[in-house]
Amino acid sequence: MSTAEEISALLVSNFGTDPLVIAPEVPLHQLRLDSLALEELRLLIEDRMGVDLEDVQLTSRDTLGRLVETIHGKVAA
């Protein structure tokens, strides 16, 4: 499963996000993720993918594509 697919699965299963609206260019605020939900998503990603995102600041203006790129950068480091 790709990183984007993993994140999509987390969004659908934990936040009830409609899979049809999930796309790389979609800002996180359009998925109705507030600051608390973003923190929860960060922790879920860390747990599921085994990557440390402690120093990553997610905002609702970030896109799913940027989140995927950030994770790839952390995994490659």
Secondary structure, 3 states (H helix, E strand, C coil): CCHHHHHHHHHHHHHCCCHHHCCCCCEHHHHCCCHHHHHHHHHHHHHHHCCCCCCCCCCCCCEHHHHHHHHHHHHHC
